[in-house]
Amino acid sequence: MATPKLNAVRINAGEWRSRVIKFPDAVGLRPTPERVRQTVFNWLGQDLTGLTCLDLFAGTGVMGFEALSRGAATATLVEKSMPAYQALKENKQLLKAEQAQIFHQDALKFLSQNTQKFNLVFLDPPYNQQWLPKVLPLLAEHLQADAFIYVEAEYALETDTSLAEKWDVIKQSKAGNVFYHLLKLAHDQ
């Protein structure tokens, strides 16, 4: 039986700049494009020293590993798909990323059981499954003061009036069919 071909994505900057991480083919698994990652980390600042990060629908793990490469203190990567989870563990070992914690778990279950607070959350759930309305309300209790949430979606979040009361869209852009945003809790929360 042939070994399945793995896909690859390159880390942009930091300690692991130009290192390649591999991931399997899986339905809905799409790494954040390099150009989008560059923009997001420009928004956040290139140096993430000391930040605690959560990559909730980790998939390839490129956002969490990129954050660690740029100095984040920790990155918690949560992934439900077993093949993607196995690849995350292999990439952690390849990079010697001791600051990465990897969980094979459903996002909602993780949020219901975890009490850690994060400075930065990466949120790129599967499209067309209504994950954002389920997950975003639960994230507030997992955020440090002044935390940011990076969100990828198949639509622009400013069109979702249910999110407007609780979240401020700080920055947003679009690349192809991907809308990406930087959010903070609304000040009156």
Rosetta blueprint (number, residue, H / E / L):
1 M L
2 A L
3 T L
4 P L
5 K L
6 L L
7 N E
8 A E
9 V E
10 R E
11 I L
12 N L
13 A L
14 G L
15 E L
16 W L
17 R L
18 S L
19 R L
20 V E
21 I E
22 K E
23 F E
24 P L
25 D L
26 A L
27 V L
28 G L
29 L L
30 R L
31 P L
32 T L
33 P L
34 E H
35 R H
36 V H
37 R H
38 Q H
39 T H
40 V H
41 F H
42 N H
43 W H
44 L H
45 G L
46 Q L
47 D L
48 L L
49 T L
50 G L
51 L L
52 T E
53 C E
54 L E
55 D E
56 L L
57 F L
58 A L
59 G L
60 T L
61 G L
62 V H
63 M H
64 G H
65 F H
66 E H
67 A H
68 L H
69 S H
70 R L
71 G L
72 A L
73 A L
74 T E
75 A E
76 T E
77 L E
78 V E
79 E E
80 K L
81 S L
82 M H
83 P H
84 A H
85 Y H
86 Q H
87 A H
88 L H
89 K H
90 E H
91 N H
92 K H
93 Q H
94 L H
95 L H
96 K L
97 A L
98 E L
99 Q L
100 A E
101 Q E
102 I E
103 F E
104 H E
105 Q L
106 D L
107 A H
108 L H
109 K H
110 F H
111 L H
112 S H
113 Q H
114 N L
115 T L
116 Q L
117 K L
118 F E
119 N E
120 L E
121 V E
122 F E
123 L E
124 D L
125 P L
126 P L
127 Y L
128 N L
129 Q L
130 Q L
131 W H
132 L H
133 P H
134 K H
135 V H
136 L H
137 P H
138 L H
139 L H
140 A H
141 E H
142 H H
143 L E
144 Q E
145 A E
146 D E
147 A E
148 F E
149 I E
150 Y E
151 V E
152 E E
153 A E
154 E L
155 Y L
156 A L
157 L H
158 E H
159 T H
160 D L
161 T H
162 S H
163 L H
164 A H
165 E L
166 K L
167 W E
168 D E
169 V E
170 I E
171 K E
172 Q E
173 S E
174 K E
175 A E
176 G L
177 N L
178 V E
179 F E
180 Y E
181 H E
182 L E
183 L E
184 K E
185 L E
186 A L
187 H L
188 D L
189 Q L
